[in-house]
Structure formats: C-alpha cells, structure tokens
Amino acid sequence: MFFRVTPDGRRRLADLGGIFCGGSVFICGGHPSLKDQPLEVFQKPGITTLVMNNTGTMVRPDLWICADHPACYSKSIIMDPKPLKFVLLKYQNEEIGDTGKTWKDIPNVVFYNVNTEAKPHNALNDNRLMWYKNVFMVTVHLAYVLGFKEMYFCGVGLGIDKNKQYAYGTKLSDNQVEYNSRTYSQVFDQFKTHLPYFTEVGMEFYSCTEDSPMNTIIPFLTLNQAIQKVLENFPEHDTINVKHSSEFLKK
C-alpha cells in the first residue's frame, strides 16, 4: 500500500494499515471558513489532523497529503519534518523548487499508488488508493486504510467564490475558479455515491463546515462540538498518580 523510497532509489514497503486503531481524525481543507475556526483546538492531546494540500499553512498537520506536483505546495509544508507526508508515487523524483532535493530526500515521507479504475462497490478493497482526479476521495480512503473510524471534515466547503477563494493567500484566475467549481461538484457527487459503501464498513462522517453541501448528507457539528465529542473520554495529564519504576522490580 505505502512505500518509502530511499535517497538512492530503493523502494521499501511501509506497513501503516490500521495503525490508528479505529480512532478519530479531522480532515482539513482550505475553504475560507477555516479562517473563522478556533484552529488552536487542533493542538490538544487526543486530536489528530489529516490536512490536504496548502491547508498545511493554516493547520500544522499530524498527517499531510497531496496529489499533485510539488510546485503546487508551499515548501514550508514540504520541508517540515513533523508531519507524516503522503505523496503520489509518480512524483518521487520531482525536484522541490530550488532546494536541490526530491521527495526521496524529504523527511517523514511515504508514497502511495492509485487505482484509476476504482468503482464505488470495490474501491476500498484495492491495495491502492481510489483515484478520481481529486485529493479529497484519496484522503478519505487513506483515513480508512490508516484505521480511522470517525472522520470530521473541517474547511471542506466544496465550493468557491472568485472573491473568496481559500483560507490562505492563493489567488486563482477566473478559468481556474470555474475549473475548481466543477471539481468540487464532482467531488460531492462522488462522495455521495460512495457513502453507502463507506458506512457499510463502519466509517462515520461529520461535517464541521457551515454551508457545506456535505451537511445535506452527513451530520453537522461545530468544530468545538466535534472536539468535545472526540475528547469526551480522553484522560487529562496526570503525573501524580503514576507509579515509580521500582514498583515493578522483581522481589
């Protein structure tokens, strides 16, 4: 499913399947509404973020995914060693701007391959991520493979206005806005078509983006409500009631 590629070009399997053991993840996109969210809540212990594309400049990710050429993304995300980064395998040899590095030289990167013939009824059964020419459906599939059960969509508005395009500073031409608008419409239709198959395998979805078309097919929670739900049974820091290692020495 996933590969590490060493700087000398050797490919190694990376087994990450189910590593998050049925947990929850906040999938973050770049809709302008993201700027109005209390993004500091993503730093709380017990919260995991899976961030798409240049939204990584707004939310420092735990996990980050892209699906295009590295020139499409801020180098501040790419070069950050903290997030585990998921990159489309075909771009493994692409240079990262003027850094003199390719994806193989970047810390904390794994590569994924895609299934270009995915169908709703069997897309989740393939050892490649479903590919419908957009990063969102790849991201949902990735979250499933990593073992997440609950997925919360934040900044996933699936719409664009030429005067209010992204939460970050990217500016698109009128033609690019029109292209994105068509893509977002297709993404919504794809997700809606796949939703019965997603829920059949136990995936749960919540929208944390006001006015998103997602709110017509999955439950809506504010971001604060979602954070509260995820952390409901999460333990507080406690260094008082922990045991000393000497208590476990054999007598």
N, C-alpha and C positions, 0 to 999 in steps of 0.2 A: 504493500500500500504506500509506504513512505520510504524515502531514500535519503541517506546522507551521501554527499559527493565530496571526497577529499580533494585538497588543492591540486594533487597530481592526477585527478580524474577518476579515481577508483570509486565505484558505487557500492554502498553498504546499506543493507536493509535496516530500517528503524521501526521497531515494533511498538507502536503507540496505541494500538487498538484497545478501547475500553479503559484507558488509563485514568479517566475521571470518574469511573465507578458510579454512574447514574446521578451525577451532580447537576448543578445549575450553571448556566453561562449567560452573560449579557453580550449579545451580538450587536455591535455598534456600527452604524452607518453615518454618512455625512450630511443628512438632511439639516437645513438651517435651524430647525427646532432644537437641535442638540445644544446650541449655544445657550438656551434658556434652562437647561437641566443642571441640577446640582452635581456636577461631574466629580466632585471630591468624594462622593459616596463610593466610587469605584475603588478607592484605596483601602476600604475597610477589609479587615481579615474575613475570609469566608466568601469573598466576591471574586469571581473570575470573569475576565473580559476577553472576548474574541473580536478583534477590531479589523474592519475592512479598509483597505486602500489608505488614502491620505487622512482618514479619520484618526489615524495614529498620531497626528499632530495635535489633536484635541484631547484624546484619551490615550495615555501611555499604556500600551497593551500588556496583557499577560501572554496572549496569543495573537498573532497578526497574520493576515492572509492577503495575497494579491493574486492577480491572474493575467497581468499584462507585462509589457517590457519595463525594466527598472527605471527607465527615463520618465515614466508616468508618476513616480513616487518621490516624496521628499527624502533626501539622503539622510536626514536626521532620524527617520524611522529605520531605514535600511541598516545604518551603521550602529544603531543602538543594540548593545549585547543583551539587554534584559529580555525582550520578548522572544518566544519561540516563533520563528517565522516560517510560514508555509508558502512555497514558491512553485509555480508551474515548472515541471521538469525541463521543458523545451528551452527555457531561458537560462539554464545553468551556466552557460558560457558567456552570457551577455555582460559587458563591462558596466560598472556602476559609475556613470558620469566620468569625471576626470580623476577618479581615485586610484586608477591603476589596478583595481580589484574586479573580480567577477563574483557572482553569487557564491561560488565554491569557497571564496576567501572570507566570506562574511560569517561572524559568529552566530551560533544558535539558529541555523537554517536547516530545514528539511524540505525535500522536494516531493511533489505529488504528481501523479499522472491522471489523465481524464478519460472518461468513456464518452465518446462523441455520438454513440448510438443508444444512449440511455433512454429507457421508457419508464413511465410512472410506476408500473406494476413491479419492475425488477431493478430499478436504478440503485436501490440500497444494497443489492446483493452482489454487486460487482466490486472487485478489489481496486477499482479506480473511481475517482470522484465524478459525479454526474456533470456533464458539460453541456450547457445550453447558451454558451457565449455570454455569460454574466457571472460575476463573482458571488452573488447572493446565494444561488442554489448550490454552488460548490461549498459555500460556507456552512449552510445548513447540513449538507451531507458530511462535511468534516466534523462538525459538532457531534453528529450521531456516531461516527466512527470512533471518536475520542472517548465516547461513553457518556456524554451528557444526556440527561433525560429532559430537563426543563430548559427552554430557550426563551429569552426575553429580548425583544427587538427594540433597541433604543436608537433614535436617529434614522429609523427606517421608514421614511415617509413615502417612498415610491412615487415621487412627483417632483417637478422642478419648475421654477418660475425664472424667467430671464433676468428679473431684477433681484431675485433672492435665490441664489443657486445652491450654495453649500454653506456649511457651518464654518469652513475655513476659506482661505482667500482665493481659491482657484476661480478664474473667470472663463466662461465658455462663449464661443460665438453663437449667433442665432441658429446656425445649422447644427452645431453641437448640442445646443439645448433641445432642439427638435429631435435629434438622434437619441439623446438620453430619455426624453419623454416617451418615445416609442419603446425603448428598452425597459423602462420602469413598468409600463403597461404589460409588456410581455412577461416580466418577472412575476407580477401579481397573478397573472393567469396561470403561469407555470406552478407557482406555489399552491394556488387554489386547487389545481388539478392533482397535485401530489399529496395534498393534505390528508385525504383518507388513508393513503398508504403510510404516511408518516405516523399518524395516530394509531394505526393498526399495530405498529411495532413499539408503541409506548411513548413516543415523543409527545411532549406537551409544549404549547406555544402561548406566549403572551406578548401583546403589543404595549410598548411604553412610549409610543409616539402619537400625540394627538393629531387628529385629522388624517391619519394614515388609512388607506383603503384596507389595510390589514385588520382594522378594527371592526370590519363587517363580517369577518370570518373567524377571528380568534378573540379571546377576551382581552379587554384593555385594563391596564393598571398604570397609575402614575409611577414614575421611577422610584419615588420614595416608598410607595406601597409595595412595589416589587422587591426592593432591597429589604424591607421589613419582612416580607414573606420568606425570602431566601435565608435570612439570618434568624428566623424565629427560634430555632433550637441550637444556634451556634454558640459555643461556650465563650465566656469572657476570658480575658487574660487572667491567669491565676498562678502566681509563683509562691504563694503562701502554703497551699495545701499539697504541693508536690512532695514526693519522697526523696530522701537522700540516697545516693547510690549504695552507701554502706548497708542499707537495709536489705539489699538483695544479695549480699555476700553469703556464701555457704558457711554455715556454722559447724 
